[in-house]
């Protein structure tokens, strides 16, 4: 059943080898073009050639022809492979009507074919044909009463409450409504409707009929968790783990729950027993390693994680957390060695941690040399590595070298916005005005709707006190994409202040200050209120700033605005 579900949701299988073998035989009889003649399947045409034409049509994005040919082939052919391919194409193109026709004909031709019925039930549910779905589920369970129906709903559970209720009503009136598989479908829909207690009752009915099914056991645990009943959840997990002591999934689920509720010591004790029974259980070893680190059992953590160094699934994670573990023990050279081995989605964070260790050791020059070599070894991460080196150079006070490096990076990766942005952050808005303007324009060419880049350009122009109308447009455009971002609101408030639009400035800065409570934004907000003549509000904000930032020298300047005129003159 699992394979059937995989075919429903899986990627298309394209048999290009067959296609290329047949090209020669077809070349003399048909000239195929993307916009050319449309070939339709008919009873006198070889099915293989017609499927090949459909594949070519797909390659040229002529999906209508491909779908038509495959639909006709599926209906006329007895080949399971053809039907599966036709269904895949129809589902990929989101043509549910064609998919439903194909699956229906398949079931009519082969009424005892359970995988075909799984397809039909899945597509009927996706098409909101709930009566057909229920009939098909009934027929599946007549053939195989133990069929696992839960995955039929994977990824296609109805979104709207009305659709879910319709499906619930259909399943509840089905003649197989008391079948455990149907009960689980009903429970899942009830849970989505926030009918948690009812869902729990439904799951209990299913468990009475099939008490050993892992999915049923875990669904009950999840429902108890959703009810917020920690005691009942713990009791259920403990009971289930004892009753099904050879069920690894149930026992690991209990451990994960214990960790979630901060009972890590007990979780680790249970993990030790699990690993004793399943010494090669990689997930158990990984969770045990991380839990040991959290509990500062560093030697124990290393013992578990070392076992995963050659794991296809956990290798990079194991290296990363072995490095973290060594770093916690202040074994910095060991940590550096492990961090260097990390690849995949943990690459950048591992290198950041590695740089941090070099920094602690006062070895930033060594870090620069290491990152230069990394650009050779990992060219796919060149953008990140350039930026990391530039940041190190800036930290070392060598801003000119950082800018030279980023200039080199821009030449090598001209369409990389992150490198351009790093350069923008280093350029001086007054001394490097032309270069900065060029970089900002290039950024907006690459990503015209990026709120960060729009804000950078707007703020730069505001600092330079030029082209303020253009700057305001950029800031307002940025707020369309990030309306709650304090830094962008601050930029707009600054620009409108420079434009003497103090009313807008105070409104925008009020929101920015509420979001961030930044002293700098607060000072600008107070100044805009003062310039607007709202002295009572100005005084309120000033008192709030004094309370939150009592020793900030910027507040002395605001205080002076409240002095009587004759004292100001003196």
Secondary structure, 3 states (H helix, E strand, C coil): CHHHHHHHHCCCCCCHHHHHHHHHHHHCCCCCCCCCCCCCCCCCCCHHHHHHHHHHHHHCCCHHHHHHHHHHHHHHCCCHHHHHHHHHHHHHCCCHHHHHHHHHHHHHHCCCCHHHHHHHHHHHHHCCCHHHHHHHHHHHHHHCCCCCCHHHHCCCCCCCHHHHHHHHHHHHCCCCCCCHHHHHHHHHHHHHCCCHHHHHHHHHHHHHHCCCCHHHHHHHHHHHHHCCCHHHHHHHHHHHHHHCCCCHHHHHHHHHHHHHCCCHHHHHHHHHHHHHHCCCCHHHHHHHHHHHHHCCCHHHHHHHHHCCCCCCCCHHHHHHHHHHHHHHCCCHHHHHHHHHHCCHHHHHHHHHHHHHHHHHCCCHHHHHHHHHHHHHHCHHHHHHHHHHHHHHHHHCCCHHHHHHHHHHHHHHCCCCHHHHHHHHHHCCCCCCHHHHHHHHHHHHHHCCCCHHHHHHHHHHHHHHCCCHHHHHHHHHHHHHHCCCCHHHHHHHHHHHHHCCCHHHHHHHHHHHHHHHCCHHHHHHHHHHHHHHCCHHHHHHHHHHHHHHCCCCCHHHHHHHCCCCHHHHHC
